[in-house]
Amino acid sequence: MKKRVLCALLTFAIIFSVGGCKSQTSQSEKLSPVTLNITTTPIGLGNIPGIGEAEAADLLEAAAERFSAQYEKCEVKFNFNRYNYIDEKEQLLDKVGTEEAADIFFAGSWNTSAWAEEGLLVPLDDMIDDKLQADINDTIWNQNTYEGHVYVMPYQQLQNTLAVNRAMMQAAGLDEFIPEQDSIAHWSTDEFNRVLEGLKASFTDDTTYAFMMYANNNQGDSHIMTLLQAMGGSLYDEDGNFSVNTPEGIAALTWLKSLDEKGYLPDDAENLQFIDSVNLFYNQQLAICMVNLTNLWDCRNRGLDVFLVNSPSLDGRGYATTTTNGFCVFDNGDTDKIQVAKDFIRYIYTDEDLMKYTLGTLPVNQSVIDQYRDDIWMLDAYSKNAENLTTIVRLDNLNWQGVRDVFYLNIQDLLKGTKTPAEVAASIDETCNAALEKGRPH
C-alpha cells in the first residue's frame, strides 16, 4: 500500500515538474535562436521628420535593430530582401517552402487576399487588442480583413483627393469655392460642374484643361472608380460584385463623357497615362488632378499653390480613397518564427520613433495623428476627412489585377465613343465581375 502511494506521489511529482517546467520555459526561458526573412518592395514612405526620404526597407532595418536589442525571448537575426514590384512571383511566391521564404512581408500588393485564401498567410487577430482596434478607422480595418480575419496589419496610408491650382481658380473668379488655408474642400457634383465650366471659360489657349482623365493603361484606375460614385451610386453591391450598371452608374458614366464633350478634359485622354495628367498639372496646363500627401509635397517643392478637394458626390461631402500598406506574416510551419514575427510587428506599434515613419505619408493610427497634427502639414485636415473615405480595393477581391486589366479598357470605349455609357456600364460589370469570379475559390 505504502509503495503504491509512494509511486503515485512520485508520478504526480514528475507530471507536476514537467508541466511546471513547460510553463516556465514559455514564460522565461529563451527559445532557440530565430532568423526572420523580411521582404518588401521599394515602397516610399516620404520625407520622415528628422530622417529624410525613406522607404519601407529603411523602417524595417531600423525596427529590426531596435527590436533585437530589447527582445528577451530569444536571439533574433534578420535577413532582408528588397525586390522590384515586377519580380513578386520570383522573389516572393516562388520561394515559399524554401529557406529563403519570407516570414514577414511589408505589403503593398493587391494579392494579399489571394494569399490568405491559399493558406500562405496567418491571421493577425491575436495581435489586436481593444486599444489598437479603436485607434484605427473601421474602413481601414475592413480593407485589410478577409473572411473575418485581419491578414494585413495596417501601418501607413495614402489618402487620395484632388488637388486644385489656386491661381487658376482665382483667375476664373471662383474664389467662393476655395476653402480655408490647409483644409479640404467639399463640392457637390453640381458645384464641381460649375467649377469646371468656370475654369474652361477662363482659359486663353487650347493646351490648358480643367480636369484630369486618362485610360491608356491600368494606372490610376481606382481614381476613376471613385468618380463613378458622383451620381449617388455605389461601386459594389452587397455581395462585393461590381454594380455600375444601375441608373446612378450610367448617369456617372454619362457625366464623365459629357466632361470630354465640353472640352474640360485633355484631348484624346484615352491615349494618356495617369502620369501624363500629373505632368500637365505640374506644368500648370491642368487645373485639377489627383494627389496624395506625397505628391502634394512635390507641388509645394515646385512652388505650386494648390488646395485639396474630395472627388464629388451628390450630397456635397465628397469622396476620398485610401490605400494602406502594412505587415503580413507568412505561414512557414514554424510556430516559434510565427510568434517572433508577430512580436516584432507588434513592437513597432509601441515604439514612437518607428511610428514616426508613418508621418511622411499618413498614419493609420489616430493616436499618432493626434500627437503630431499641429506639427505636420495637412495632417489635421486629412484626419478630419477620414469620415469621407470610400472603399475601392476590397481584400475579398481575390483577382484585383484581373479587374485592373479590364476596367480601363471600358473607359477607353467611353472616351472614344465606341460604346454608349449604358453599354460601358454593362461591360464594366460583366468584365470586372468575371475577373473577380476567376479569383474566387471553386
N, C-alpha and C positions, 0 to 999 in steps of 0.2 A: 504494500500500500504506500509506504513511505517512498519507495523507489518510483512508483507511478506519479506521485505528487511532485517529487523532485524532477522527474523528466518533464512533466507538464510545465513546471516553473522555468526550467531551462529552455524549453521550446518557446514559451512566452517571451523570455528574455531575449532570445535570438531574434524572434519576429519583431519585438519592440526595437531592438538595436538596429536591425536592417531598416525598418520603417523610419526610425528617428534619423538614421544616417542619411537616408534618401532625402528626407525633408531638409536636413541641414545642408546637404550638398546643393539643393536647388536654391537655397537662400543665401549661403555664404561662401561655399567653396567654389573655386573657379572652374569653369568649363574648359575643355581643351581649346587651344588657340583656333581662331576662326579667321578665314580670309574671305572678304566680300568683294565680289566683282561688281563695279558700278559702271553703268553705261549711260551715255547721253549723246545728244546731238548738239550742234552749235547754237543752242537756244540763247539768244541775247537777253540779258536782264537789265539792260540800260545803264544809266550813269548812277552808280551807287554812292551815296554820301560818304565821304572820307576814303573811298576806294577808287572810284572812277569807273570807266566802262568795264563791264564784267559779263561773263557767260555763266550758264548753269555749271559748267565744269569748274569754274573758279569757286563757286559756292560749295560744291561737293568736296573739293580738295580742302578748303578751309574747315568745313564741317568734320571731315574725317580726322584732321589733326586735333581739333578741339575735343571731339568725342573720345578718341583713343586715349587722350591724356587724363580723362576723368572716369573712364569706364572700368568697373571693378569685377564684372562677372567673368571676363576672360580677356586674353590678349587678342586684339583685333588688328589685322592688316587689311589694306585696301589695294585693289588693282583698278585702274581707270581705263575706260575705252571711250574715246570721243570719235564719232564717225559722222560722215556726211549723210544728210537725210535720205539720199537715193540709195544708200547702202544698207538700209534697215534689214533686209532679208539676210544678207550675207553676214552682217556684223552682229545681229541680234537673234533672229529666229533660227538660222542655220546652226547656231552654237548651243541651242537648247539640248541638254543631255550630255554636254561635254564639260571639261574642266574650265573652259573659258565662258561658260554660260553666265549670263547676267543674273545677279542676285537682286540688284536694285536698278531700276530704270527711271531716270527723270523724264517724265512723259510729255512729249509734245506731239503725240501721234494720234491719228484718228482711229487707230486699230485696237486700242486697249480693250474695248468691249468684246471684240472677236477673240482676243487672247484670253479674256476671262471665261468666255463660253467654251473655249478649248481646254480649260483647266490649267493654263500656264501661269496664272496669277493667283495669289492668295488674297482672301478678303481682309480688309484692314479695320473692320468694325471694332475689334477689341482695343484698338489704339485711341478710339474717340470717346472721351468722357463728356459729361454734360456741358462742362465749361467750353471745351473746344467746339462741340456741336453748336452751341449758341453763338460762338464767336464768328461763324462763317455763314453767309447768306444761304438760305434754303435752295435758291436757284442754282448756286454753285455746287452744293452737295448733290442735288439731283443730276447735274451734268456728269458727275463722277460716280454715279450709282448704277449698278446693273443687277437686275433680278433681286433687288432689295439689299444688296451689299455694296459697300464702298470699295472700289478697287484702285482708285487713284486718290491719294491724299493731296488735296489742292494746296498749292503753295503761293503762286502768284498768278495774276490775271492781266489781260489786256481788255479794257472796256472800249469798244468801238463806237464812236459817234461820228458826226460830220463836223468838219472844220469849215469856217466861212471867212473869206477875206474881208476884213472890216472896212478897208479903204474902198473896196468896190461897193459895199453896201451903202456907205456914206455918199459916194458919188452918185448912186442911184436914188438917193433920197429915202432910204429905207431905215432910217435911224430908229424908228419905233419898234423894229424887230430885234435890235441889238440889245443883249442882256447886260446886266451889271458886270463890271470887271471881274474876271476869274470865276464866272459862273456858267452854267449850261442853259442855253435857251430851249424852249419847248414850243414848237409850232404845230398847229393842226395841219392837216393835208390842204385845207383851203388857204391857210396862211402861207404854206410852202409854195403853193401855186402863185400867189400874189408876189412873193419874193422873186421867184424865177422870172415872172413876167417883167417886174421892175428892173431886174438885172439885165435881161436881154435888151430892153428898151434903151438902157444907158450905154451899151457897148458901141464903140465907134468903128470897129473893124470886124472882119469875118473870121478872125482866128482866136477870138475870145468867147468863152462859153460859160453858161451859168452852172451846169451840174455835170457830175461825172457819169460816165457809162462806159461799159467795156464788155466784150463777150468773145474775145479771141481764144481764151483758154479758161481753165477752171480756177484761176487765181482770183480771189475776191468775190467768189460766187455767194458766200454767205451774206455779204453786204446787200446784194440784190435780193436775196431771200427775205431780208428784213423789210425791204421796200414793198414786198408783196403783201404785207400786212397793213398797208397805208389806208385801205378802204374798209378796215374792220374785220378782215378775215384772219384765220389762223393758218399757219403753215402746215400744221398736223391735225389729224383727228384724234379722238380719244384713244385709239389703238396704236398711235405712233406712226400712222401712214400719212404720206403727203396728201393734203386736201386743198389743193389750189383750184380745182375745177368746181368752184362754187360761185354764186353771184358776186361775192366780195372779192374772190381771187381773180375772176375775169375782169372785174372793174379795175383792180390794181394793175393788171397787165394792159388794159386799155389805156389807163392813165400813163403808164410808162411809155407806151407807144406814142401817145399824144405829146409827151415832152420832146420826143425826137422830131415829130412832125412840126412842132412850133419852133424848132431851131435852138432849143435850150441845151441840147447835148452836143458833144463833139461830132463832127462829120464822120460817117462810116464807123460808128462806135463798135459795130460788130467785129471790126478788124483790130480793135485796140485791146491792149492788156491793162490790167489794173495799174501796173507801174507807169503806164503812159498817162493815166489820169493824174497820178501823183506828180509826175514831172511837169505836166501842164499847170498844176496847182502851184508848184514851186516857182514856175516861170510867170506866174500871175496871169495866165491865159485861161484859168478856170477858177470860178468863184467859190464853189462848194465841192469838197472831196472828203472821203472817209479818212479818219485818222484814229490813232490811239495815243496814249501818253508818250510813247517812244518817238513817233514821228511828229508829235506836237512839239517836242523839244527841238526836232530838226527845223521846224518852222521858226521857232524863236531864234535859233542859232543863225538862220538865214536872214533874219531881220524882218520876217513876215509878221504882221499884226493880224492875228486871227482870233476868233471866238468859236465856241462849240455849240452845236445844236443836235438834238436827237433826230433820228430818222422820223418822218412824220407819221401821225396817227390821227384818226378822226376826232378823238377826244382832246387832242392838244398836248397830251403828256409826252407822246413820242416814244420811240423805242431805241434802246441801246443794246448791243450784244456783247457778251463776254466770252472769251476763250480762256481756259485755265491750263496751267502746267503744274505738274506735281509728281509725286513719287509712287511707283509701283514696286511690288515685291514679287519676284518670280518664285514659283514653287519648284525648287530643285530637289525636293525629297529629303532635305536635311533640316530637321526641326530646330537644331541649335542655330544654324545660319539664318533661318527664317526669324527666329526670336531676336537675334542680334541685329538683323536688318531692321526689324520693327523698332527696336530700342534706339537704333541710330536715327531713324527718321523722326521718331517722337522727340528725341533730344533736340533736334533742330528747332522745333516749335517752342522750346523752353529757353533758347539762347538768344538774347537780344541782338547781339552782333550779327548772328546768322539771319535773323529775321529782317535785318536792315537790307539784305539783298533783294527784298521784295519792293523796295522803295524806288527802284529805277523804272519799274513798270507800275504795278498797282497791287498792294497787298490784298489777300483774300480775308485776312483776319481783321475784324473790326477793331480789336484792341490795338493793333499796330497802327491802323489809320488814326484812331483817336490820339495815340501818343505823338504822332508826327504831323497831324493835319495842319498845324499852324506853321510848319517848317518846310513842307514840300509843296511846290506849286501845283495847284489844281487837285490836290489830294482830297481836300474837303468837298469840292464840287463833285468829283467822281463818287465819293462816298454817298452823298445825298441823292445821286442819280441811280443808286443801286435798285431802288424800287421800280424803276422803269426798264429793268433788264428783260429781255426776251430770249427764249431758247431757240437756237438754230441747230446746233450739233447735239444730238442726244446719245448717251452712252449705249442705249439699246439699239442704235443704228449700227448693225454689225458689218455693213459694207459701205461705209461713208465714201470711200474712194470711188466706189462704183457710182454713187449718187453724183459725185462731183464730175465724173467723166461724162455724164449725160445731161446734167442740168444746164450747163452753159450753151449747149447746142440748141436747146429750146429758146433761149434768149436771143441767140443768133437769128433763129427763124422769125422771132417777133420783130427784131430791129430791121431785118431785111424785107419784111413784109411777105415772106413766103407762106406764112400761116397767120390766121386771124388770132386775136387774143383768146377767143374761146377755144380754138384748136390748140393753141400753145398750152392753155390751162389743162386740157385733157391729156396732152402729150407729157407735160411735167409729171402729172400723177401716174400715168402709165409707165414711163421710163424710170422715174425715180423710185417708185414702189417696186418695180421689177428688180431694181438693183438692191433695194432693202431685202426683198424676199430671197434673193440669191444668197445673202449672207446669213439668213436665219437657219437655225438647226432644223433638220427634217427627220 
